[in-house]
């Protein structure tokens, strides 16, 4: 059956003819946001009687979906891709494409547009709704489908977490005319942009926070061409004042800061409660070193949108900038966490046969794609829970790692015990009748007027009448001065607390989200230890010198009888109850730090002994990721470089080093790593130039050195023709679209 395969196009062969189309129709109702990549299904036939037709399909993005003619043209192009293996001495069956169906999801109207092509014959375009019923395709539907397809191609272009077998990626926009058409369609559909959904960190998609605006900013921002985006947002800001936040960011990207300030000033008078506008101002002030002013705006943004994670995240970042670590930890504790919803996926079926052709011209520089000992790793490294974090959990963990990188683990634990009620304190409180009543008051919502007195038990046992103890997990900061307006903050904090999903008392669902399939984070000892109780490379627990974090009280009922004789030698006046998810993140951080500490101790030991320190390729890759998470850039770079010494088939270390070398402005090393990344991309059928990691890296270098210097460096390397053609395509894109640096 090899004769029925395409030459350079990946495909999955069906067991039953048309099963992929049936499965897609049944899955339409499960697509929540942008939808999955386009599906191209073809039927091949020899035309002989008794010869069974063969059905195959592949996934694709980047095909022009503006009309039925363009989609039919793609299917027609596949007729020239079938392998011709017939020899002169034997005439076998000749396979031809008999018909095809191209499926493209419309994320605005939640329908699937399909184009049936019969060869030879006609073209039939129709719409399939969520119930599987057919409708006529209107011009409005085609416009929405065109933009939906472009957004998928742009946003899925280099997402490492989104992977499919037989997924082909083509350039979504190749000409300036195509770019202009994209801008015109985006302008027409901008006010409906919220219908396509938003990033998982945004709870409610709005006109300015959705996949459409994210796609526009990524497409123009990655090449530094903010002028086109600014022109679009300038027109739209006349209809919707809140778009001014996007316009201001575009002006700042163009180094037109005066215009940006004027736009933000005017817009604030019209929409004073826009958190995106407040964030744009806050980021600008932060870049100018005005952290106190930025902090005030971030507080106001929290009051305007208390149920959004990003507002609390921004406030936490600014508290860290201001070195107010207690307030940063308290604010992080108040972040509303959402259940992570990943990209829309096709329902996976077991294919009869998989055909993944290998591109020899560029693929020869890659190692063999087979499992070796370099693909094995210590179980302690494989079971680290942090890589499984997604969405708001991953963003919250990044804030926690930033905290520990600034103040250290011991100081972080001290800060934690200062601002949060620890479990031992909670047990002692429950054992004392008076303090137990106080704790019951603390766990109930406070009066909104903030003036109601309550009892505070001091360390010496005296009781004082004070204002109410803050409620569980809903307080913005420990000190009263930290909140701009008491009434507004109280209202905001209650809204935030009530809007959370899977947070608070019960731990089952948030721990499941927190781990994303990994070990339970609440039991750190079982997360990274093996059966013998040893940790990384057999080093026993405790050898790392890290203090294991004790559990914080999360409001759950504890057995008061166990602490019946304990003394209440503390005060709850300025303490909060820690959210369970944050307590779990501390355990995740502890495991990361413990493995990292042991690893660095081993490296130091081997250096003093003048012995080579050996790890497998996968272990170096995991340690590189660990170093990145913990903000150790140089160590991460070293780990990824050591990973390259192995024969492991993996793009990640090359991609990470490409980003690093581009940041450093190292042209030669950037090009050398870019060649390998391009080889991996083409081996995975990513035949696109922009937006990709390589193009971003080249354009970053181009702003410093100019594209001519990059081109001359490429020429001096004496690369094979096929590789040279691929690498030159990134500079050609820069010349076509006039990316900064193209003319020097």
C-alpha positions in Angstrom: 0.0 0.0 0.0 3.1 2.3 -0.1 2.0 3.5 -3.5 -1.0 5.1 -2.1 1.0 7.4 0.2 1.9 11.1 -0.3 5.5 11.9 -1.0 6.1 14.7 1.5 2.8 15.1 3.3 2.1 13.2 6.6 -1.1 11.2 6.8 -3.0 8.8 9.0 -4.9 6.0 7.2 -8.4 5.2 8.3 -9.7 1.8 9.4 -13.2 2.6 8.2 -13.6 5.0 5.2 -14.8 8.5 6.5 -14.4 7.7 10.2 -12.3 10.9 10.8 -15.1 13.1 9.4 -17.7 11.3 11.6 -15.5 11.7 14.7 -15.0 15.5 14.0 -18.8 16.0 13.6 -19.4 14.3 16.9 -16.7 16.4 18.6 -17.9 19.8 17.4 -19.9 20.5 20.5 -16.8 20.0 22.7 -14.7 22.7 21.0 -14.8 25.6 23.5 -12.6 28.3 21.9 -10.6 28.6 18.7 -11.1 25.0 17.8 -8.6 22.4 16.6 -6.4 22.7 13.5 -8.1 22.2 10.1 -8.7 18.6 9.0 -8.0 17.5 5.4 -9.5 14.1 4.5 -8.9 12.5 1.1 -10.1 9.3 -0.6 -7.7 7.5 -3.0 -8.6 5.0 -5.6 -7.0 3.0 -8.4 -10.2 2.9 -10.5 -10.0 -0.9 -10.7 -13.0 -3.0 -10.0 -12.6 -5.0 -6.8 -9.9 -2.6 -5.5 -11.0 -1.0 -2.2 -10.7 2.8 -1.9 -8.4 4.1 0.8 -9.2 7.0 3.2 -6.5 9.1 4.9 -6.3 12.4 6.7 -3.9 14.9 8.2 -4.2 18.1 10.2 -3.1 21.4 8.9 -3.0 25.2 9.6 -2.0 28.1 7.5 -4.2 27.4 4.4 -6.2 30.4 3.2 -9.7 29.8 4.3 -11.3 32.9 2.8 -13.2 30.9 0.1 -14.2 27.5 -1.1 -11.8 28.0 -4.1 -8.7 28.4 -2.0 -9.5 25.3 0.1 -10.3 23.3 -3.0 -7.0 24.4 -4.5 -5.1 22.9 -1.5 -6.9 19.5 -2.0 -6.1 19.7 -5.7 -2.4 20.3 -4.9 -2.3 16.9 -3.1 -3.0 15.1 -6.4 0.6 15.9 -7.4 2.0 14.5 -4.1 1.3 10.8 -4.5 4.4 8.6 -4.7 5.1 7.2 -8.2 6.8 3.9 -7.5 5.9 2.0 -10.8 8.9 0.5 -12.5 9.5 0.0 -16.3 9.2 -3.8 -16.0 6.0 -4.0 -13.9 3.0 -1.8 -14.1 1.3 -1.7 -10.7 -1.9 -0.1 -9.7 -1.8 3.7 -10.0 -3.4 5.5 -7.0 -5.1 8.8 -7.5 -7.0 11.2 -5.3 -10.6 10.6 -6.0 -12.2 13.2 -3.7 -11.4 15.2 -0.6 -13.0 17.2 2.2 -11.4 20.2 4.0 -12.9 21.0 7.4 -12.3 24.4 9.0 -13.8 25.4 12.4 -15.5 28.9 12.7 -14.8 30.0 16.2 -17.1 33.0 16.1 -20.3 31.2 15.1 -19.3 27.7 16.5 -19.8 25.9 13.2 -17.6 23.8 10.9 -17.3 24.9 7.3 -16.5 22.1 4.9 -15.6 21.9 1.3 -16.1 18.7 -0.7 -14.0 18.3 -3.8 -14.6 15.6 -6.4 -11.7 15.0 -8.9 -12.7 15.4 -11.7 -15.9 17.1 -10.8 -17.3 20.0 -8.8 -16.8 21.8 -5.5 -19.5 21.8 -2.8 -19.2 24.1 0.3 -21.5 23.9 3.3 -21.7 24.5 7.0 -22.2 21.8 9.7 -23.6 23.0 13.0 -23.1 21.4 16.5 -26.0 19.1 15.9 -24.5 17.8 12.6 -27.1 19.6 10.4 -26.1 21.2 7.1 -26.6 24.8 6.2 -25.5 27.2 3.4 -22.2 29.1 3.8 -22.8 32.9 3.8 -20.1 35.6 3.1 -20.2 36.5 6.8 -19.5 32.8 7.8 -16.5 32.8 5.3 -15.0 35.9 6.8 -15.3 34.5 10.3 -13.8 31.2 9.2 -10.9 33.0 7.5 -10.0 34.9 10.7 -10.4 31.8 12.9 -8.0 29.9 10.7 -5.4 32.7 10.8 -5.6 33.0 14.6 -5.1 29.2 15.0 -2.1 29.4 12.6 -0.5 32.3 14.5 -1.3 31.2 18.1 -0.5 27.5 17.6 2.6 28.2 15.5 5.2 27.4 18.2 3.2 26.2 21.2 5.4 23.4 22.6 2.4 21.9 24.6 0.2 21.5 21.5 1.3 18.5 19.5 -0.5 16.2 17.0 0.6 13.4 14.8 0.5 14.3 11.1 0.1 18.1 11.8 1.4 20.2 8.9 2.0 24.0 9.5 2.2 26.4 6.5 2.8 30.1 6.4 -0.5 31.9 7.2 0.4 35.2 5.5 3.0 35.4 2.8 2.4 38.8 1.1 1.7 42.4 2.1 -1.7 42.1 0.4 -2.5 39.1 2.6 -1.6 41.0 5.7 -3.8 43.9 4.6 -6.7 41.5 4.2 -6.1 40.1 7.6 -6.2 43.6 9.1 -9.4 44.5 7.3 -11.1 41.2 8.4 -9.9 41.8 12.0 -11.3 45.3 12.0 -14.7 44.0 10.8 -14.9 41.3 13.5 -13.1 43.1 16.3 -16.2 43.7 18.4 -17.1 40.0 18.2 -13.6 39.0 19.3 -14.7 38.0 22.8 -16.7 35.1 21.2 -13.5 33.2 20.3 -12.4 33.0 24.0 -9.2 34.0 25.7 -6.1 32.7 27.4 -6.7 30.3 30.3 -5.4 33.0 32.7 -8.3 35.3 31.7 -11.6 34.3 33.3 -13.9 36.5 31.2 -13.0 37.3 27.6 -13.6 41.0 26.8 -13.3 43.2 23.7 -9.6 43.8 24.5 -8.7 40.5 26.2 -9.3 37.6 23.8 -7.6 35.4 21.2 -8.2 37.9 18.4 -6.3 40.7 20.2 -3.6 38.2 21.3 -3.2 37.0 17.7 -2.8 40.6 16.4 -0.3 41.6 19.0 1.7 38.4 18.6 1.8 38.7 14.8 2.9 42.3 14.7 4.8 42.4 18.0 7.1 39.4 17.3 8.6 41.3 14.4 8.5 44.7 16.1 6.1 46.1 13.4 3.7 47.9 15.8 2.8 50.6 13.3 0.2 48.4 11.5 -1.3 47.3 14.8 -1.4 51.0 16.0 -3.2 52.0 12.8 -5.9 49.3 13.4 -6.3 50.1 17.1 -6.5 53.9 16.3 -9.6 53.3 14.2 -11.2 51.0 16.7 -10.6 53.2 19.7 -13.1 55.7 18.3 -15.8 53.1 18.7 -14.6 51.4 21.9 -12.5 53.6 24.3 -11.1 50.6 26.1 -9.1 49.7 23.0 -6.9 52.6 24.0 -4.9 50.2 26.2 -3.9 48.2 23.1 -3.2 51.4 21.2 -1.0 52.7 24.0 1.0 49.4 24.1 1.5 49.6 20.3 2.8 53.2 20.6 5.2 52.2 23.3 6.4 49.3 21.1 7.1 52.0 18.4 9.0 54.2 20.9 6.2 56.8 20.7 5.9 57.2 24.4 4.5 60.7 24.4 1.6 59.6 22.1 1.1 56.6 24.4 0.8 58.8 27.5 -1.6 61.2 25.8 -3.8 58.2 24.7 -3.9 56.7 28.2 -4.6 60.1 29.8 -7.6 60.8 27.4 -8.9 57.2 27.8 -8.8 57.2 31.6 -11.4 60.0 31.6 -13.7 57.9 29.5 -13.1 54.5 31.1 -11.7 54.9 34.6 -12.6 51.3 35.5 -10.7 49.5 32.7 -8.1 47.2 34.3 -6.4 46.7 31.0 -5.8 50.5 30.7 -4.7 50.6 34.4 -2.2 47.8 33.6 -0.9 49.6 30.5 -0.2 52.7 32.7 1.3 50.6 35.4 3.7 48.8 33.1 4.8 52.1 31.6 5.5 53.6 35.0 7.3 50.3 36.1 9.6 50.6 33.1 10.5 54.1 34.2 11.3 53.0 37.7 8.2 54.6 39.3 7.2 51.6 41.3 5.1 53.4 43.9 2.9 55.0 41.3 2.7 51.7 39.4 1.7 50.0 42.7 -1.2 52.4 43.2 -2.6 51.8 39.7 -2.2 48.0 40.2 -4.3 48.2 43.5 -7.0 50.1 41.6 -7.0 47.5 38.9 -7.6 44.8 41.5 -10.6 46.8 42.8 -11.9 47.2 39.2 -11.6 43.5 38.3 -11.2 41.4 41.6 -12.2 38.2 39.9 -9.4 38.3 37.3 -6.2 36.5 38.1 -4.0 38.9 36.1 -4.9 41.9 38.3 -3.7 40.1 41.5 -0.7 38.7 39.6 0.3 42.2 38.5 -0.1 43.5 42.1 2.1 40.7 43.4 4.8 41.4 40.9 4.9 45.1 41.9 5.0 44.2 45.6 8.1 42.1 44.8 9.6 45.0 42.9 9.0 47.2 46.0 10.6 44.5 48.2 7.4 44.3 50.3 7.5 40.5 50.4 4.9 40.0 53.1 2.3 41.9 51.0 3.4 40.0 47.9 2.8 36.7 49.6 -0.6 37.8 51.0 -1.6 39.1 47.5 -0.5 35.9 45.9 -2.7 34.0 48.4 -5.7 36.1 47.2 -5.3 35.2 43.5 -8.5 33.6 42.1 -7.5 30.3 40.5 -9.3 28.8 37.5 -9.5 25.2 36.2 -7.1 25.0 33.3 -8.7 24.5 29.9 -6.1 23.6 27.2 -6.3 24.0 23.5 -9.1 22.3 21.6 -8.1 18.9 20.3 -9.4 16.3 17.9 -10.7 13.0 19.2 -7.7 10.7 18.7 -8.5 7.5 16.8 -6.2 4.5 16.2 -5.2 4.6 12.5 -4.7 1.6 10.4 -1.4 2.9 9.3 0.8 6.0 9.9 2.8 7.6 7.1 5.3 10.2 8.3 7.8 10.9 5.5 11.3 12.1 6.4 12.9 15.0 4.7 16.4 13.9 3.8 17.9 17.2 2.7 17.7 18.8 6.1 16.9 15.8 8.3 20.3 14.3 7.8 21.8 16.6 10.4 19.5 15.2 13.1 20.2 12.2 15.3 18.3 9.0 14.8 14.7 9.1 16.1 15.0 6.0 18.3 15.0 5.4 22.1 18.4 5.2 23.6 19.8 5.3 27.2 19.9 9.1 26.8 16.1 9.0 26.9 16.2 7.6 30.5 16.3 9.6 33.7 16.4 9.2 37.4 12.8 8.7 38.7 13.4 11.6 41.2 13.7 13.9 38.2 10.9 12.4 36.2 8.5 12.8 39.1 9.0 16.5 39.8 5.5 18.0 39.9 6.3 21.5 38.7 6.5 20.7 34.9 2.8 19.5 35.2 1.5 23.0 36.2 -0.6 24.8 33.7 -2.6 28.1 33.5 -3.0 30.1 36.6 -1.2 27.5 38.7 2.0 27.8 36.5 1.8 31.6 36.7 1.3 31.6 40.5 4.3 29.2 40.8 6.4 31.5 38.7 5.7 34.3 41.2 6.7 32.0 44.1 10.0 31.1 42.4 10.7 34.8 41.8 10.1 35.4 45.5 12.5 32.6 46.6 15.2 33.8 44.1 15.1 37.2 45.7 15.0 36.4 49.4 16.0 32.8 49.7 14.2 29.7 51.0 14.7 30.3 54.7 13.6 33.9 54.5 10.5 32.9 52.4 9.5 30.3 55.1 9.9 33.0 57.8 7.8 35.4 55.8 5.2 32.6 55.3 5.0 31.9 59.0 4.7 35.6 59.8 1.7 36.3 57.5 -0.1 32.9 57.6 -1.5 30.9 60.5 0.5 27.7 60.7 -1.2 24.4 61.4 0.5 24.0 64.8 -0.8 27.4 65.8 -4.2 26.5 64.6 -4.3 23.3 66.7 -3.2 25.3 69.8 -5.9 27.8 69.1 -8.6 25.1 68.8 -7.5 23.7 72.2 -8.3 27.0 73.9 -12.0 27.8 74.3 -11.5 31.6 74.0 -9.1 31.4 71.1 -11.3 28.8 69.5 -14.2 31.2 69.5 -11.9 33.8 68.1 -10.9 31.5 65.3 -14.5 30.8 64.5 -15.0 34.6 64.2 -11.9 34.8 62.0 -13.2 32.2 59.5 -16.5 34.1 59.0 -17.0 37.1 56.7 -16.1 40.4 58.4 -18.6 43.3 58.8 -18.5 45.6 55.8 -18.1 48.7 57.9 -14.8 47.4 59.4 -15.5 49.0 62.8 -17.0 46.0 64.7 -14.7 45.2 67.6 -13.5 41.8 68.4 -11.2 40.1 71.0 -7.5 39.7 70.3 -5.5 37.3 72.6 -1.9 38.5 73.0 1.2 36.3 73.8 1.0 37.3 77.4 -2.6 36.1 77.7 -4.2 39.6 77.8 -7.3 40.3 75.8 -7.8 43.5 73.8 -10.8 44.8 71.9 -9.8 45.5 68.3 -11.2 45.7 64.8 -12.2 42.5 63.2 -9.7 39.8 62.2 -9.5 39.5 58.4 -11.4 36.7 56.7 -9.8 33.6 55.2 -7.8 34.1 52.0 -9.6 37.3 51.0 -7.3 40.0 52.3 -5.3 42.1 50.0 -2.5 43.0 52.4 -1.7 42.7 56.1 -1.6 46.5 56.9 -4.7 48.7 56.5 -2.7 51.2 54.5 -2.0 48.7 51.8 -5.5 48.9 50.4 -6.5 52.1 48.5 -10.1 52.2 49.6 -11.5 50.1 52.4 -15.0 49.8 51.1 -14.0 49.2 47.5 -11.4 46.6 48.6 -13.8 44.8 50.9 -16.3 44.6 48.0 -13.6 43.5 45.6 -12.1 40.9 47.9 -15.5 39.3 48.5 -16.2 39.2 44.7 -12.8 37.6 44.2 -13.4 35.0 46.9 -16.8 34.0 45.7 -15.7 33.8 42.0 -13.0 31.2 42.6 -13.2 27.7 41.2 -11.7 24.7 43.0 -10.0 26.8 45.7 -10.3 26.8 49.5 -11.3 24.1 51.9 -11.7 20.9 49.8 -8.4 19.7 48.3 -9.3 17.0 45.9 -10.0 18.9 42.7 -7.4 21.6 43.0 -4.7 19.0 43.8 -5.8 17.1 40.6 -5.4 20.4 38.6 -2.2 21.3 40.4 -0.5 18.1 39.4 -1.9 17.6 35.9 -1.3 13.9 36.1 1.7 13.9 38.4 2.1 12.8 42.0 0.2 14.5 44.8 2.0 17.7 45.8 0.8 17.6 49.3 3.0 14.6 50.1 6.3 16.0 49.0 8.2 13.0 50.4 6.6 10.6 48.0 6.9 13.0 45.1 10.6 12.7 44.4 11.8 9.9 46.6 12.3 6.3 45.4 11.3 3.2 47.2 14.4 3.2 49.4 13.7 6.7 50.8 16.6 8.1 48.8 16.5 11.2 46.7 18.4 12.2 43.6 21.4 9.9 42.9 21.0 8.1 46.2 21.6 11.1 48.5 19.4 10.7 51.6 16.8 13.3 52.7 18.2 16.0 54.9 21.5 16.1 53.1 20.4 19.1 51.1 20.2 21.4 54.1 16.8 22.6 53.2 14.1 23.0 55.8 11.0 21.1 54.9 8.0 23.5 55.0 5.4 22.6 57.6 1.8 22.8 56.7 -0.1 26.0 57.0 -3.7 26.1 58.4 -6.2 26.1 55.5 -9.4 26.4 57.5 -10.1 22.7 57.7 -11.3 21.1 60.9 -8.6 19.6 63.1 -8.7 17.3 66.0 -8.6 19.7 69.0 -8.1 16.8 71.4 -4.5 16.2 70.1 -3.5 19.7 71.2 -5.6 19.9 74.4 -2.6 20.8 76.6 -0.9 23.2 74.1 -0.5 26.9 75.0 -1.8 29.7 72.9 1.3 31.9 72.9 0.6 33.9 69.7 -1.8 36.4 68.2 -3.9 36.1 65.1 -4.4 39.8 64.8 -2.2 40.2 61.6 -2.3 36.7 60.2 -4.4 35.1 57.4 -5.4 31.6 56.6 -3.3 30.2 53.7 -5.2 28.8 50.7 -4.7 25.1 50.2 -3.4 25.5 46.6 -0.7 27.9 47.8 0.3 25.5 50.5 0.7 22.8 47.9 2.8 25.1 45.7 5.2 25.5 48.6 5.6 21.7 48.6 6.2 21.8 44.8 8.8 24.5 45.3 10.5 22.5 48.1 10.9 19.5 45.8 12.4 21.7 43.0 14.8 23.3 45.5 15.8 20.1 47.1 16.7 18.4 43.8 18.5 21.5 42.7 20.5 21.8 45.9 21.6 18.1 45.7 22.5 18.5 42.0 24.7 21.6 42.7 26.3 19.8 45.7 27.2 16.9 43.5 28.6 19.1 40.8 30.9 20.8 43.4 31.9 17.5 44.8 32.9 16.0 41.4 34.8 19.2 40.6 36.9 18.9 43.7 37.6 15.3 42.9 38.5 16.2 39.3 36.1 13.6 38.0 33.7 14.1 35.0 30.1 14.5 36.1 27.9 12.4 33.8 24.1 12.5 33.2 21.9 11.3 30.4 20.6 13.7 27.8 17.1 13.7 29.3 18.5 14.3 32.8 20.4 17.4 31.5 17.3 18.6 29.8 15.2 18.3 33.0 17.9 20.0 35.0 18.0 22.8 32.5 14.2 23.3 32.8 14.6 23.2 36.6 17.3 25.9 36.4 15.0 28.1 34.2 12.2 27.7 36.7 14.4 28.7 39.6 15.9 31.7 37.7 19.5 30.3 37.3 20.2 31.4 33.7 23.8 30.5 33.4 23.3 27.1 35.0 20.4 26.5 32.6 22.5 27.4 29.6 25.3 25.0 30.8 22.8 22.2 31.3 21.3 22.6 27.9 24.8 22.7 26.3 25.7 19.4 28.1 22.5 17.9 26.7 23.7 18.5 23.2 26.6 16.2 23.8 24.2 13.2 23.8 22.5 11.6 20.8 19.0 12.3 22.1 16.4 13.3 19.5 15.0 16.5 21.2 14.4 20.0 20.0 14.0 21.7 23.4 17.7 22.2 24.3 18.4 23.7 20.9 15.3 26.0 21.1 16.3 27.2 24.7 19.8 27.9 23.6 18.6 29.7 20.5 16.6 32.1 22.7 19.6 32.6 25.0 22.1 33.3 22.2 19.7 35.7 20.5 19.3 37.6 23.9 23.1 37.8 24.1 23.4 39.0 20.5 25.7 36.2 19.4 25.2 35.9 15.6 27.3 32.8 14.9 25.9 30.6 17.7 22.3 31.8 17.1 22.6 30.7 13.4 24.2 27.4 14.3 21.4 26.6 16.8 18.7 28.0 14.4 19.8 25.5 11.7 19.2 22.6 14.1 15.8 24.0 15.3 14.8 24.5 11.6 15.7 20.8 11.0 13.5 19.6 13.9 10.7 21.9 12.7 10.8 20.6 9.1 11.0 17.0 10.4 7.7 17.7 12.3 6.2 19.3 9.1 6.4 22.9 10.3 7.0 24.5 7.0 6.4 28.1 8.1 8.7 31.1 8.4 6.7 33.4 10.7 5.7 33.6 13.5 8.3 31.1 14.8 11.1 31.1 17.3 13.8 31.3 14.6 12.2 34.4 13.0 11.9 36.1 16.4 15.5 35.4 17.1 16.7 36.6 13.7 14.7 39.8 14.0 16.0 40.4 17.5 19.6 40.1 16.1 18.6 42.3 13.1 17.6 45.2 15.4 21.2 45.2 16.7 23.4 44.1 13.8 21.2 44.4 10.7 20.0 41.7 8.4 23.0 42.1 6.0 25.5 40.9 8.6 23.3 37.9 9.3 23.1 37.1 5.6 26.9 37.4 5.2 27.5 35.1 8.2 25.2 32.6 6.6 27.1 32.7 3.4 30.4 32.3 5.2 29.3 29.0 6.7 29.1 27.2 3.3 25.8 25.5 4.1 24.2 22.9 1.8 21.7 24.4 -0.7 18.5 23.1 0.9 19.5 24.4 4.4 20.7 27.7 3.0 17.3 28.2 1.3 15.4 27.5 4.5 17.6 29.9 6.6 17.5 32.6 4.0 13.6 32.5 4.0 13.6 34.2 7.4 15.6 37.1 6.0 13.4 37.2 2.9 10.3 37.6 5.1 12.0 40.5 6.9 12.7 42.1 3.5 9.2 41.6 2.2 7.5 43.0 5.3 10.2 45.6 6.1 11.1 44.4 9.5 13.5 46.7 11.4 17.1 46.0 10.2 16.2 44.7 6.8 17.9 47.7 5.0 21.2 47.7 6.8 
